[in-house]
Amino acid sequence: MLEFIKNKDYKYIRALGAFYWRLIAQAKDVYKVLEPLYSDYRRLVIRKDSGLFEDLHMDEFIDNLLRDELFCDVTLPRISKRHVLEEEGVLEPYQSALNIQDDNDEFQEELK
């Protein structure tokens, strides 16, 4: 499944791997493997129950996997929230790709 997730060429293979990983992996592994996919913004087309299609981006797909209990009509196994795992020391604090403070500091230094 990790090879499916690492596949950058085929977005639906990556989504399938992420979905399956969410079903089988432990909470700490789910966060470690799926959170880097927040930086994948490719468009996915998902078919809803009504037969209509909906646009969804990969980062939204991953966010739904990490936050929702029911996704794509499948009840996902419960996992601990990220902040609980951080408090227990299982995961490092989340580092956003948008570290605004560091960017602002660099910008201020460039102005000097």
C-alpha positions in Angstrom: 0.0 0.0 0.0 2.9 2.4 0.7 4.0 2.0 -3.0 0.5 3.0 -4.1 0.6 6.1 -1.8 4.1 7.0 -3.1 2.9 6.9 -6.7 2.9 10.4 -8.0 1.9 9.6 -11.6 -1.6 8.2 -11.0 -3.7 10.2 -8.6 -6.5 7.5 -8.3 -3.9 4.8 -7.4 -2.6 7.2 -4.7 -6.2 7.8 -3.4 -6.9 4.1 -3.3 -3.7 3.4 -1.4 -4.5 6.2 1.1 -8.0 4.9 1.6 -6.8 1.4 2.2 -4.0 2.6 4.5 -6.6 4.4 6.6 -8.5 1.2 7.0 -5.6 -1.0 8.1 -3.0 1.1 9.8 -2.6 2.2 13.4 -3.3 5.9 14.2 0.3 7.1 14.4 1.2 5.5 11.1 -2.0 6.9 9.4 -0.9 10.4 10.4 2.7 10.0 9.5 2.0 8.6 6.0 -1.1 10.6 5.0 -0.3 14.1 6.3 2.4 14.7 3.6 -0.4 14.2 1.0 -1.9 17.5 2.1 0.5 19.1 -0.4 -1.1 17.2 -3.3 -3.7 19.5 -4.8 -4.7 17.4 -7.9 -8.4 17.2 -8.7 -10.3 14.0 -8.2 -13.8 13.2 -9.5 -15.9 11.2 -7.0 -19.2 9.6 -7.8 -21.9 10.2 -5.1 -24.8 7.9 -4.2 -27.2 10.0 -6.3 -25.1 9.2 -9.4 -23.8 12.7 -9.7 -20.1 13.4 -9.8 -18.4 15.8 -7.4 -15.0 17.5 -7.7 -12.7 16.9 -4.8 -9.0 17.6 -4.5 -6.5 15.2 -3.0 -5.9 17.3 0.0 -9.6 17.4 0.8 -9.8 13.6 0.2 -7.0 13.1 2.8 -8.6 15.6 5.2 -11.8 13.6 5.0 -10.0 10.4 5.7 -8.3 11.8 8.7 -11.3 13.6 10.2 -14.5 11.8 9.2 -15.9 8.6 10.6 -17.9 7.8 7.5 -16.4 8.4 4.1 -17.4 7.0 0.7 -20.1 5.1 2.5 -17.5 3.1 4.5 -17.4 3.4 8.2 -13.7 4.1 9.0 -12.1 2.6 12.1 -11.8 5.1 14.9 -8.4 6.6 15.4 -7.2 9.0 18.1 -7.2 12.7 17.3 -3.8 14.1 16.4 -3.6 16.4 19.4 -4.1 13.4 21.7 -1.2 11.5 20.1 1.0 14.7 20.3 0.2 15.0 24.1 1.1 11.3 24.6 4.4 11.8 22.8 3.6 9.4 20.0 3.7 12.1 17.3 5.8 15.2 16.9 3.8 18.5 16.8 2.4 19.1 13.4 4.5 21.4 11.2 2.5 23.1 8.5 4.0 23.7 5.1 2.8 27.3 5.6 5.1 28.4 8.4 4.1 32.1 8.2 6.3 33.3 11.0 9.5 32.0 9.4 8.5 33.5 6.1 7.8 36.8 7.7 11.2 36.8 9.5 13.0 36.1 6.3 11.0 38.9 4.5 11.9 41.3 7.3 15.6 40.4 7.0 15.5 41.0 3.2 14.1 44.4 3.7 17.0 45.4 6.0 
